[in-house]
Structure formats: C-alpha cells, structure tokens
C-alpha cells in the first residue's frame, strides 16, 4: 500500500479504507514533538501502553524513541510519564 500524506487526503482527513493505518502518515498532522530525556527515563513503558498511535519504539524492554511518521504529537506520553522524562516541543 502506498504511503498517504495529509495533503492527499479528502477534506476532513477522513480515513475511508479499513486497515490503512500503516499507509496514512499521521505524523504530518503533528504540531508538537515528543523528546525523551533518557537520563530521567526509568523504562516503565507507560508511554508505550497509552500511545494511541503505536508510535513508541521499544527495543529490548527500553524506550528507544518515537515513530515520527505516525506520532500526532498528542502529548499523552508526556502526561503519563511518572518521571516527566518526556517533554513536548514545537514541531
């Protein structure tokens, strides 16, 4: 399936085809970007559990980063982080 950018979507960014989440690059919608301070991070993985876009990258049980092609910048990861290791910066 070809990747779909926001500018190619119908007005209202309607997603009309089921199973298309890999093709739709929702990261284009982002106004804020999550940034992790790995010194503060305790790898509780709350960010991964609560991310509505499956944008948190975990490797070997540790937070590796974020899939920016799908992260919409909602900030749930920053809000749920018990150590405030994730901050949101303007994209």
CNS distance restraints for C-alpha pairs under 8 A (distance, minus, plus):
assign (resid   1 and name CA) (resid  23 and name CA) 6.22 0.50 0.50
assign (resid   2 and name CA) (resid  23 and name CA) 6.05 0.50 0.50
assign (resid   3 and name CA) (resid  22 and name CA) 7.66 0.50 0.50
assign (resid   3 and name CA) (resid  23 and name CA) 4.31 0.50 0.50
assign (resid   3 and name CA) (resid  24 and name CA) 5.94 0.50 0.50
assign (resid   3 and name CA) (resid  25 and name CA) 6.79 0.50 0.50
assign (resid   4 and name CA) (resid   8 and name CA) 6.42 0.50 0.50
assign (resid   4 and name CA) (resid   9 and name CA) 7.27 0.50 0.50
assign (resid   4 and name CA) (resid  23 and name CA) 5.59 0.50 0.50
assign (resid   4 and name CA) (resid  24 and name CA) 4.75 0.50 0.50
assign (resid   4 and name CA) (resid  25 and name CA) 6.05 0.50 0.50
assign (resid   5 and name CA) (resid   9 and name CA) 6.83 0.50 0.50
assign (resid   5 and name CA) (resid  24 and name CA) 6.35 0.50 0.50
assign (resid   5 and name CA) (resid  25 and name CA) 5.61 0.50 0.50
assign (resid   5 and name CA) (resid  26 and name CA) 7.64 0.50 0.50
assign (resid   5 and name CA) (resid  28 and name CA) 6.91 0.50 0.50
assign (resid   6 and name CA) (resid  13 and name CA) 6.89 0.50 0.50
assign (resid   6 and name CA) (resid  24 and name CA) 7.82 0.50 0.50
assign (resid   6 and name CA) (resid  25 and name CA) 7.22 0.50 0.50
assign (resid   6 and name CA) (resid  26 and name CA) 7.28 0.50 0.50
assign (resid   6 and name CA) (resid  28 and name CA) 6.31 0.50 0.50
assign (resid   6 and name CA) (resid  29 and name CA) 7.18 0.50 0.50
assign (resid   9 and name CA) (resid  13 and name CA) 5.47 0.50 0.50
assign (resid   9 and name CA) (resid  14 and name CA) 7.09 0.50 0.50
assign (resid  10 and name CA) (resid  14 and name CA) 6.18 0.50 0.50
assign (resid  15 and name CA) (resid  20 and name CA) 7.89 0.50 0.50
assign (resid  20 and name CA) (resid  24 and name CA) 6.37 0.50 0.50
assign (resid  21 and name CA) (resid  25 and name CA) 7.84 0.50 0.50
assign (resid  24 and name CA) (resid  70 and name CA) 7.84 0.50 0.50
assign (resid  25 and name CA) (resid  69 and name CA) 5.32 0.50 0.50
assign (resid  25 and name CA) (resid  70 and name CA) 5.41 0.50 0.50
assign (resid  26 and name CA) (resid  30 and name CA) 7.55 0.50 0.50
assign (resid  26 and name CA) (resid  69 and name CA) 6.44 0.50 0.50
assign (resid  26 and name CA) (resid  70 and name CA) 4.72 0.50 0.50
assign (resid  26 and name CA) (resid  71 and name CA) 6.49 0.50 0.50
assign (resid  26 and name CA) (resid  72 and name CA) 5.85 0.50 0.50
assign (resid  27 and name CA) (resid  68 and name CA) 5.56 0.50 0.50
assign (resid  27 and name CA) (resid  69 and name CA) 4.45 0.50 0.50
assign (resid  27 and name CA) (resid  70 and name CA) 4.30 0.50 0.50
assign (resid  27 and name CA) (resid  71 and name CA) 4.72 0.50 0.50
assign (resid  27 and name CA) (resid  72 and name CA) 4.90 0.50 0.50
assign (resid  27 and name CA) (resid  73 and name CA) 7.62 0.50 0.50
assign (resid  28 and name CA) (resid  69 and name CA) 7.03 0.50 0.50
assign (resid  28 and name CA) (resid  70 and name CA) 7.81 0.50 0.50
assign (resid  28 and name CA) (resid  72 and name CA) 7.34 0.50 0.50
assign (resid  29 and name CA) (resid  72 and name CA) 5.68 0.50 0.50
assign (resid  29 and name CA) (resid  73 and name CA) 7.99 0.50 0.50
assign (resid  30 and name CA) (resid  71 and name CA) 6.96 0.50 0.50
assign (resid  30 and name CA) (resid  72 and name CA) 4.48 0.50 0.50
assign (resid  30 and name CA) (resid  73 and name CA) 5.00 0.50 0.50
assign (resid  30 and name CA) (resid  74 and name CA) 7.87 0.50 0.50
assign (resid  30 and name CA) (resid  91 and name CA) 6.86 0.50 0.50
assign (resid  31 and name CA) (resid  72 and name CA) 7.60 0.50 0.50
assign (resid  31 and name CA) (resid  73 and name CA) 6.26 0.50 0.50
assign (resid  31 and name CA) (resid  90 and name CA) 6.01 0.50 0.50
assign (resid  31 and name CA) (resid  91 and name CA) 5.17 0.50 0.50
assign (resid  32 and name CA) (resid  72 and name CA) 7.76 0.50 0.50
assign (resid  32 and name CA) (resid  73 and name CA) 4.79 0.50 0.50
assign (resid  32 and name CA) (resid  74 and name CA) 7.46 0.50 0.50
assign (resid  32 and name CA) (resid  75 and name CA) 7.77 0.50 0.50
assign (resid  32 and name CA) (resid  88 and name CA) 5.77 0.50 0.50
assign (resid  32 and name CA) (resid  89 and name CA) 5.31 0.50 0.50
assign (resid  32 and name CA) (resid  90 and name CA) 4.44 0.50 0.50
assign (resid  32 and name CA) (resid  91 and name CA) 4.73 0.50 0.50
assign (resid  33 and name CA) (resid  71 and name CA) 7.92 0.50 0.50
assign (resid  33 and name CA) (resid  73 and name CA) 5.36 0.50 0.50
assign (resid  33 and name CA) (resid  88 and name CA) 5.33 0.50 0.50
assign (resid  33 and name CA) (resid  89 and name CA) 5.22 0.50 0.50
assign (resid  33 and name CA) (resid  90 and name CA) 6.13 0.50 0.50
assign (resid  33 and name CA) (resid  91 and name CA) 5.35 0.50 0.50
assign (resid  34 and name CA) (resid  66 and name CA) 7.67 0.50 0.50
assign (resid  34 and name CA) (resid  73 and name CA) 6.71 0.50 0.50
assign (resid  34 and name CA) (resid  75 and name CA) 7.05 0.50 0.50
assign (resid  34 and name CA) (resid  77 and name CA) 7.82 0.50 0.50
assign (resid  34 and name CA) (resid  78 and name CA) 7.29 0.50 0.50
assign (resid  34 and name CA) (resid  86 and name CA) 6.25 0.50 0.50
assign (resid  34 and name CA) (resid  87 and name CA) 5.66 0.50 0.50
assign (resid  34 and name CA) (resid  88 and name CA) 4.58 0.50 0.50
assign (resid  34 and name CA) (resid  89 and name CA) 6.45 0.50 0.50
assign (resid  35 and name CA) (resid  86 and name CA) 5.46 0.50 0.50
assign (resid  35 and name CA) (resid  87 and name CA) 5.35 0.50 0.50
assign (resid  35 and name CA) (resid  88 and name CA) 6.17 0.50 0.50
assign (resid  35 and name CA) (resid  89 and name CA) 7.13 0.50 0.50
assign (resid  36 and name CA) (resid  41 and name CA) 7.48 0.50 0.50
assign (resid  36 and name CA) (resid  65 and name CA) 7.41 0.50 0.50
assign (resid  36 and name CA) (resid  85 and name CA) 5.55 0.50 0.50
assign (resid  36 and name CA) (resid  86 and name CA) 4.41 0.50 0.50
assign (resid  36 and name CA) (resid  87 and name CA) 6.55 0.50 0.50
assign (resid  37 and name CA) (resid  41 and name CA) 6.35 0.50 0.50
assign (resid  37 and name CA) (resid  85 and name CA) 5.05 0.50 0.50
assign (resid  37 and name CA) (resid  86 and name CA) 6.33 0.50 0.50
assign (resid  38 and name CA) (resid  85 and name CA) 7.00 0.50 0.50
assign (resid  39 and name CA) (resid  85 and name CA) 7.86 0.50 0.50
assign (resid  40 and name CA) (resid  83 and name CA) 6.36 0.50 0.50
assign (resid  40 and name CA) (resid  84 and name CA) 7.49 0.50 0.50
assign (resid  40 and name CA) (resid  85 and name CA) 5.10 0.50 0.50
assign (resid  41 and name CA) (resid  83 and name CA) 6.65 0.50 0.50
assign (resid  41 and name CA) (resid  85 and name CA) 5.25 0.50 0.50
assign (resid  42 and name CA) (resid  83 and name CA) 7.56 0.50 0.50
assign (resid  43 and name CA) (resid  61 and name CA) 7.33 0.50 0.50
assign (resid  43 and name CA) (resid  62 and name CA) 5.41 0.50 0.50
assign (resid  43 and name CA) (resid  63 and name CA) 6.00 0.50 0.50
assign (resid  45 and name CA) (resid  49 and name CA) 6.40 0.50 0.50
assign (resid  45 and name CA) (resid  62 and name CA) 7.54 0.50 0.50
assign (resid  45 and name CA) (resid  63 and name CA) 6.95 0.50 0.50
assign (resid  46 and name CA) (resid  50 and name CA) 6.15 0.50 0.50
assign (resid  46 and name CA) (resid  77 and name CA) 7.37 0.50 0.50
assign (resid  46 and name CA) (resid  80 and name CA) 6.55 0.50 0.50
assign (resid  46 and name CA) (resid  81 and name CA) 6.50 0.50 0.50
assign (resid  47 and name CA) (resid  51 and name CA) 5.88 0.50 0.50
assign (resid  47 and name CA) (resid  56 and name CA) 6.92 0.50 0.50
assign (resid  47 and name CA) (resid  76 and name CA) 7.41 0.50 0.50
assign (resid  47 and name CA) (resid  77 and name CA) 4.41 0.50 0.50
assign (resid  47 and name CA) (resid  78 and name CA) 7.48 0.50 0.50
assign (resid  47 and name CA) (resid  80 and name CA) 6.54 0.50 0.50
assign (resid  47 and name CA) (resid  81 and name CA) 6.51 0.50 0.50
assign (resid  48 and name CA) (resid  54 and name CA) 7.06 0.50 0.50
assign (resid  48 and name CA) (resid  55 and name CA) 7.64 0.50 0.50
assign (resid  48 and name CA) (resid  56 and name CA) 5.26 0.50 0.50
assign (resid  48 and name CA) (resid  57 and name CA) 7.65 0.50 0.50
assign (resid  48 and name CA) (resid  58 and name CA) 7.71 0.50 0.50
assign (resid  48 and name CA) (resid  77 and name CA) 7.59 0.50 0.50
assign (resid  50 and name CA) (resid  76 and name CA) 7.03 0.50 0.50
assign (resid  50 and name CA) (resid  77 and name CA) 6.87 0.50 0.50
assign (resid  50 and name CA) (resid  80 and name CA) 7.76 0.50 0.50
assign (resid  51 and name CA) (resid  55 and name CA) 6.62 0.50 0.50
assign (resid  51 and name CA) (resid  56 and name CA) 7.00 0.50 0.50
assign (resid  51 and name CA) (resid  76 and name CA) 6.61 0.50 0.50
assign (resid  51 and name CA) (resid  77 and name CA) 6.33 0.50 0.50
assign (resid  53 and name CA) (resid  70 and name CA) 6.37 0.50 0.50
assign (resid  53 and name CA) (resid  71 and name CA) 6.26 0.50 0.50
assign (resid  53 and name CA) (resid  72 and name CA) 7.60 0.50 0.50
assign (resid  54 and name CA) (resid  70 and name CA) 7.71 0.50 0.50
assign (resid  54 and name CA) (resid  71 and name CA) 7.95 0.50 0.50
assign (resid  55 and name CA) (resid  66 and name CA) 5.36 0.50 0.50
assign (resid  55 and name CA) (resid  67 and name CA) 4.74 0.50 0.50
assign (resid  55 and name CA) (resid  68 and name CA) 7.06 0.50 0.50
assign (resid  55 and name CA) (resid  70 and name CA) 5.92 0.50 0.50
assign (resid  55 and name CA) (resid  71 and name CA) 5.39 0.50 0.50
assign (resid  56 and name CA) (resid  63 and name CA) 7.29 0.50 0.50
assign (resid  56 and name CA) (resid  64 and name CA) 7.76 0.50 0.50
assign (resid  56 and name CA) (resid  65 and name CA) 6.13 0.50 0.50
assign (resid  56 and name CA) (resid  66 and name CA) 4.59 0.50 0.50
assign (resid  56 and name CA) (resid  67 and name CA) 6.29 0.50 0.50
assign (resid  57 and name CA) (resid  63 and name CA) 6.15 0.50 0.50
assign (resid  57 and name CA) (resid  64 and name CA) 5.35 0.50 0.50
assign (resid  57 and name CA) (resid  65 and name CA) 5.16 0.50 0.50
assign (resid  57 and name CA) (resid  66 and name CA) 5.30 0.50 0.50
assign (resid  57 and name CA) (resid  67 and name CA) 6.62 0.50 0.50
assign (resid  58 and name CA) (resid  62 and name CA) 5.38 0.50 0.50
assign (resid  58 and name CA) (resid  63 and name CA) 4.76 0.50 0.50
assign (resid  58 and name CA) (resid  64 and name CA) 5.33 0.50 0.50
assign (resid  58 and name CA) (resid  65 and name CA) 7.30 0.50 0.50
assign (resid  59 and name CA) (resid  63 and name CA) 6.63 0.50 0.50
assign (resid  59 and name CA) (resid  64 and name CA) 6.09 0.50 0.50
assign (resid  66 and name CA) (resid  71 and name CA) 7.22 0.50 0.50
assign (resid  67 and name CA) (resid  71 and name CA) 6.13 0.50 0.50
assign (resid  68 and name CA) (resid  72 and name CA) 7.96 0.50 0.50
assign (resid  73 and name CA) (resid  88 and name CA) 7.66 0.50 0.50
assign (resid  75 and name CA) (resid  79 and name CA) 6.29 0.50 0.50
assign (resid  75 and name CA) (resid  88 and name CA) 6.50 0.50 0.50
assign (resid  76 and name CA) (resid  80 and name CA) 6.03 0.50 0.50
assign (resid  77 and name CA) (resid  81 and name CA) 6.12 0.50 0.50
assign (resid  77 and name CA) (resid  86 and name CA) 6.90 0.50 0.50
assign (resid  78 and name CA) (resid  84 and name CA) 6.49 0.50 0.50
assign (resid  78 and name CA) (resid  85 and name CA) 7.37 0.50 0.50
assign (resid  78 and name CA) (resid  86 and name CA) 4.74 0.50 0.50
assign (resid  78 and name CA) (resid  87 and name CA) 5.58 0.50 0.50
assign (resid  78 and name CA) (resid  88 and name CA) 6.90 0.50 0.50
assign (resid  79 and name CA) (resid  84 and name CA) 7.63 0.50 0.50
assign (resid  81 and name CA) (resid  85 and name CA) 6.54 0.50 0.50
assign (resid  81 and name CA) (resid  86 and name CA) 6.74 0.50 0.50
